[in-house]
């Protein structure tokens, strides 16, 4: 599960990690007032307007703007709320922007990268830091891998103070700035662990210039010492399997940022990911889904989705799965590949018939069934074939891929 930047900043603030003041708006009319309030609270006329979407590349797409007046803030808000954001992470269709973060700007002396995630190779959480912040960490890794600091975290003891201080010193920080950074590292690791995160990232973590005031989570008026280490952008991902333990995190979920078809699939216990092709795939099992998509591509076709009904889907879930597939106008054919271990082939067959009765099949449908109760499943399909002229049965996986790619003209 992902959350917005403004929500991530609230989490950092709750952990006593300093962030500049800011507020969220959802309309163009609120931009001027938000600018004035944030500028006054931050003690600066420099304010940043940021689109709140679950995708990167906002700056290059023009959806992060620095402004110095209420009029400029209004114009920035108008642009972002009336245009779709298109970046390498959104695809050509872009994303609709519904919320904006209006935050106080800071005079940056240096930018750093800081994150905690899971290293599957060592089977430990790891702190990652770099003095080359403000850009994607993948770019740093590709161009200068030696610039990345990795500190494995003990699974029982957690990040130790001496490890955090050592990492801060290796970033080139000294004195109070090293101490501030080490403190932020320790607080971030505690937050990561307590909230069952899969990623906690601050990029950039900045050292402000001596003349720039810095805010703290304490809402009371402060007179901070000059030159502070502050988090000005953050990203959090959470382990879906642990969300039942965190009602507060569940409440941060924004359905407007998710694919409606994926949300509907999740409601029925289905795994669905939309792709760019024109052949819908209905399978039972993630491994089978991957092999199905591979063989479709091998025969010249392009999968339109990854849809896994699992090993114990009900007839209702299978029917909904077909509705989801057919709701995509790009789908010109459907391939069903079921290997009945736990899943009963007769349930799948009946689901196909029911889906046809409810939504109809106007595109070619190729079905390959094998395994538990397969004879009953094939009998159901054979009986229904008279009313399903687009239905074709396949003898094996390769035969199914050949038939569906031929049917869609791949």
Buried (B, 14 or more C-beta within 10 A) or exposed (E): BBBBBBBBBBBBBEBEBBBBBBBBBEEBEBBBBBBBBBBEBBBBEBBBBBBBBBBBBBBEBBBBBEBBBBEBBBBBBEBBBEBBBBBEBBEEEBBBBBBBBBBBBBBBEBBBBBBBBBEEEEEEBBBBBBBBBBBEBEEBBEEEEEBBBEBBBEEEEBBBEEBBBBBBEBBEBEEEBBBBBBBBBBBBBBBBBEBBBBBBBBBBBBBBBEEBBBBBEEEEEEEBEEBBBBBBBBBBBBBEEBBEEBEEBEEBBBEEBBEEBBEBBEEBBBBBBBBEBBBBBBBBBEEBBBBBBEBBBEBEBBBBBBBBBBEEBEBEBBBBBBBBBBEBEBBBBBBBBBBBEEBBBBBBBBBBBBBBEEBEBEBBBBBBBBBBBBEBBBEBBEEBEEEBEBBBBBEEBEBBBBBBBBBBEB
